[in-house]
Amino acid sequence: MRTFLDFEKPVADLEGQIQDLKRLEDGEDGVSVAEEVSALERKAHEALKAIYSKLTPWQKTQVARHPDRPHARHYIERLFTEFTPLAGDRKFAEDNAILAGLARFRGEAVAVLAQEKGSDTQGRIKHNFGMARPEGYRKAVRIMELADRFGLPVVSLVDTAGAYPGIGAEERGQAEAIARSTEMCLKIGVPNVAVVIGEGGSGGAIAIATANRVFMLEHAIYSVISPEGAASILWKDSSRAQDAATAMKITATDLLGLKVIDGVIAEPVGGAHRAPAEAINRAGDRIETALRDLVGQPPDALRRARRDKFLAIGRTLG
């Protein structure tokens, strides 16, 4: 059963009418309602197109968090072959919030880092809602070191509300682990490409997204803090999350204009959750193009370009 967001109510009503007509057609009388169904489907599509053409930053936040939105494991299953997961940080434990391993991407060997939120209650608990602990980032460092040693490009799929802020994580060096992972992103001499597929939350995201090319899906968000968190700090009122989302410039269009990201990947009408395969394929095409441009460049050139790219963020011309 499809999950509708609050602002999708006009579409939900139309699709409800369509389902009622289809059930009528399947009844004993066998009444033909094909024309009516077709007309309503066109109307629903146009309504959906109109709604999604003018989403507010807060509405995009809701779409980025949609429960039916494809998650990292869906991207891995569709875009990569021979995926061999590698577990553990060789120091403390395995962290299921980050899926990591070696695979083939459209025939070429790569290393994969992906933040997995989980698609149901059991999965969300297993993957800690995509919020990695220190061992997750140390695992990421281990995979990037391995990729650098064997000359494998790194592909990162970002989808997290942020790094896990629990006491145990802090005791085991959460901030240091994030810093080491970010440092390793900058240090490796192989191409790395990151795609924000849902939420890109703070240091928890940038720890695997400090890449030569950073892309965002059209309705993804990328921010230093959640809109709710920002509202709680700025106005002492988390209910003003909508205002915070607008002020923070967290959408793909905003961040492309600010040169924080390198490109926006268009989503199917109605968001990636309505046509997951198409959305994933579009992301794969953009990753392939980026890797084609980067593969073959000298390690020092990749490092220098990556460093200069991130140092340039926020600078203004005098």
C-alpha angles and dihedrals in degrees: 000000000000119000115222125203120226095258091051093067095114089055092044090054092050094047089049089055090049092053091048091052092048091052089051090052091051092052128102095271091058092214112187110235098158095122093048091047092049092050092049092047090054090048092049091049092051091047091050091048092050093049095048093046091068108031117158119231089257092051089050088052089056091049091049088055096043110141092226095050112120112260133208096276090056089055091048092049093050105035104034134058130197090021108184112190119218117203138199136027095245088239112065120344150319118283115206092193087081120051111201138171149104124293146147119263110200090332099317125105115246142160117242130209117181136169110221121198099182127242102235138025095274092045094048091052092047093050095037090236089294093297107134126213123215092275089058092058092043088053088052090053090051092052093047091050089051092048091050092050094053098035097247122154115238122230117193126193111199123204117141139120086219142292116311109270098199124136093248091052091051091048090054093051108268096171093046092049092051090049092050091050092049089048091052091051087058095042104053118099096214129086116272126191125187130194124193101215098174125344123005103195121191122281089343087070102035090054088079099020102065089112142148088249125025119188133178132204111243095255098034122110131218121191147148091240137003117272088244091052093047091049090051091053100040101038104011086237122101090192087075090070090121091060091047093050090055095046095046098060094225101155126102092246092052094047093047088054090050090048092237090126133033102224149351122239111215116233126215115267107285095024137285091292091068095054108016097169092053093047092049092048091052090052089049092053091052092048091050092051092048094049091048089057094046105038111096096029114126115262093242091052091051092049093046094047091048093049094047091047093058096039088056094057110107096011117130128202115249 
